[in-house]
């Protein structure tokens, strides 16, 4: 008999094998990664695909180095990790309860990225940034995309990669968060921390800046973008390569929706179809629903 391992069962197994009680485990979030909370221990349990284990190992090592250098990264719990449980890899993180704040995190993210980009190279082997590499695999293996959608997405990725290779990057190369946008910044009391380091890499600094500007699709305001640029110390809107990076980011956001739609998530499938339709219509001002 085949036993199906769910993200929750993987989280519970990893907790028990790490000496943690799983009795209070509750789900916090489900999107690209399944996220759970152990409220008694104040620990967040993140469940990813096991094929992400090398990246997760790098994320844990990197954030430990960042915290040791007084950088406000979300902190991994002092446990051996990641832990592989069947088709999943599990990591454990300090929980930062989120309270209501009136201040936007966009400007704070500018400060966090300025500090990150000013750090020396970390003693952690990180991959070179490869735009849309995981999306190619997701699109190719999807069982839910129509043939026309798949063909268009593949062709569009090739077009954007050709444009990306022609870009000059004035800010140079170095350590990247890789998925930096205000949604990955968290409040730790009254100060922000930067979390979700699974896509950390080495590459052009502009990658970390563009994601915030792509957020106009989710209602990000000009005032927030002005604040972000001022606090980082560079307004990327003056650089002609920004629209290309925003279009790459547009496609990148489709990956988790494709995977969720493949598992029968109707809401994800509807949002995916809407996003693809607006992209094919070259509607750069269409508003998208956040996860």
N, C-alpha and C positions, 0 to 999 in steps of 0.2 A: 504494500500500500504506500502511495506517495504522500508524504506529509508536506503541506504547504506552509512555508514560513512567512508570516506577515511582518511588516515593519514593527508593529507593536510587540509581537512575540519575540522578535530579535532584540528589541529594547529591554524587555523583561529578562531575557536570558543573559544579556550583557550585564545588566544591573546585578543579578544574583551572582554571576561569576566574578564580579568585581567587589563583592562583599556589601552590596547595597540592597536594601529592601525595595522591592518593586510594588509593594502594596498600594502606595499612594500615586502611582504613575498615572498621569493624565495627559491628553494630547493638547499641545499648544497651537500647532500650525501644521498644515499639510500643503506642500507645493512641490518644489523641486526636491526638497528634503522633508522627511517626517520628523517633527520636533515634539518632544515630550518634556514634562516637568515632573521632578521628584520634589514636591513642596517641602517635605520634612527635612531634606538635605539641602534644599535650595540649589539643586543641580538641574541643568538642562541636558537632555539626552537627545542627540541628533542621529538619525538613522539614514544612511546613504547607501547607494549601490556599492557592492563589494569591489567592483572594478575601479572605484575611486580611492581605494585604500592607499596607494602611493601619495596621492594629493593630500589626503587627510593626514597622513604621517608628516608630510611637509608642513601642513597648516598648524599642527600641534607643536612641532619643533619651532616654527617661525614665531608663533604667538608667545611661546615661553621665552624666546630670545627678546621679543619686543617688550614684554612686561618687565624682564630683567633690566632693560634699558630705559625704563620709566615711560614707555610709550603706552597710551591708553587703549590697548587692544582688549577685547574680551578674553578672559583667562581660562585656559583649560584646567580641569581638575587634576590634582596630583594622583593620577592613576595610570597604569599601563594602558595605552591606547594608540591607535584605534583597535577595537576588538571586532574580529570577523565572526559573524553568526550566520552561517548559510550564505544566502545571496546578498547579505547586507554587511555594512561596516558601521560600527557604532562609536561615537565619541561623546565625551562628557565635558560640560562647560559650567562655569560659575553662572548662576542665575542673577540677572539684574532686573528686578521688578520695575515695570514701566508705569510711571504716574502721569497724570495730565500735565502737560507743559504748553505754555502759549508760544514759546520761541520755536521757530523753524530750525530743523537740524541741517538745512542746506548750508547755511553760513558756517556752522560748526564743522561740517564735513570739509569745507575749504581749509579750516585750520588743521584738521586731522591729516589731510592729504599733504599739506605743506610740511608738517612735521615728519610725516612718513617719507616723503621724497628727499628730505634733508638728511636722513639717516645714512650711515655707512652701509656697504653691502653686508647682508646677514650671512652668518656661517651655516647656511642651509641651502642645499641644492634645489633650485627652483627651475621649472621649465621656461623656455622662451614662449612669450605670448603668441598664440596662434589663433587669429580671429576665426570664429565660427567652426572650429575643428570638431567640437562635440556635436554641434547642430547638424553637420553633414552626416554623422553616424545616425543621429536620431531620425533625420528625414529619410535616409536610405532604409532604415529598418522599420519604419512606421507601418502599422497595419490599418490605420484609420485614414491616412491622407489619400485623397483621390489621385489618380495618375496625373491629371492636369495640375493639381496643386503641387505634387512632388516635382514634376518637371519644371514648373515655374520657379519654385524655391531653389532648386539646384542651379538653374541658369542665373538667377538673381545673385546667389552667393558667388558664382564665378565672376560676374560683372563687378561686384563690389570688391572682391579680392584683387582683381586687376587694378582697380582704382586705388586701393589701399597700398599696393606695392609702389605706386608712383608718388606717394606722399613724402614730403620732407617734414621732419619732426623737430621743431626748434627747441623743445624742452629736453631733448636727449633721452637716453635709455637708463633704466635702473629698476629698482624694486617697485612692483605694482601690487596693489590690492587685488585688482583684476575684476572686481564686481562692486566697485565703489559707487554707491548712490545713497541718498539720505535714509532710505529704508533699512540699510545695513548699519546705521549708526544707532546706538542705544544710549539711554540716560543711565548713568550710575550716580544716583542722587541728583546733584545739580550739575554734574559734568558729563560730557559725552564720551563714549567709547566706540571704537570701530570693530564690528564683528563680521562673521561669515568669511573666513579666509581661505575657503576651499579652492578659489581660482587664483591665488597668489602666483605671480610669475615675474619674469624680467621682460621689459619691453618699453615702448615709448610712453613717456609720462602722460601724454595727452589722452591715452586710453582711460585713465582714472578720472579725468576731468569731464570727458564727453558724456558719460552716463547721466550726470546730473542734468545736462542740457537736453538730453533725449526725454527727460521727465516732463517736458511741456505737454506730452501726450496724456499725462495723468494730472494736469492742472497746476504744474509748478509755475510760479509767477515770475515776472521780470524782476521784481524786487528781490526775490529769493536768489535768482541767478546773479544779479548784481552783487549781492552780499557774498555769495560763494566766490565769485571771481576776485572781489576785493580782498577777502580774507586768505585766499590762496596766493594772491600776488600776481595774477596773470588772468586777463580776460580772453579766454579761448575763442570768443566770438570774432576776434579780429583775425583769426587763422582760417584760411580757406578750406582746410581739410576737415573742419568740424562737421559739415553736413554728411560727409562720407562716414565718419565714425558714428554719427547718430543713426544712419540707415543700417549700419552693421549691428548696432545695438538693438534697433527695431527687430531685426531678424533673430538675434540672439535670444530675445525674450520669448520667442515662440517655442523654444525647446521644451520647457516644462509643460506647456499646454498640450503639445503633441503627445508627450508621454502620458499625461493625465487623460487625454481624450482616448488614447489607445486602451486605457483601462476601464473605459466606459463612463467617464465623468462628463455628463451632458453639458454642464455649465462651462467647463473648460473647452469642450468641443465647439460650443456656440461662440465663445470669445475668440477662439482660434480662427474660426471661419471669418468672423468680422475683421480681425486684424489682417488676415491675408487679403481679404477683399479691399480694405483701405490701402494696403501697400501696393496691390496691383493697380489700383486707380491713382497711385501717386498722390494720395491725400495726406500731406505732411502735417495737417492741422487736425486730423481726426482724433477725438478723445477716446482713450481706451480705459477699460476697467482695470483697477489694480487687483493683484491676487488677493 
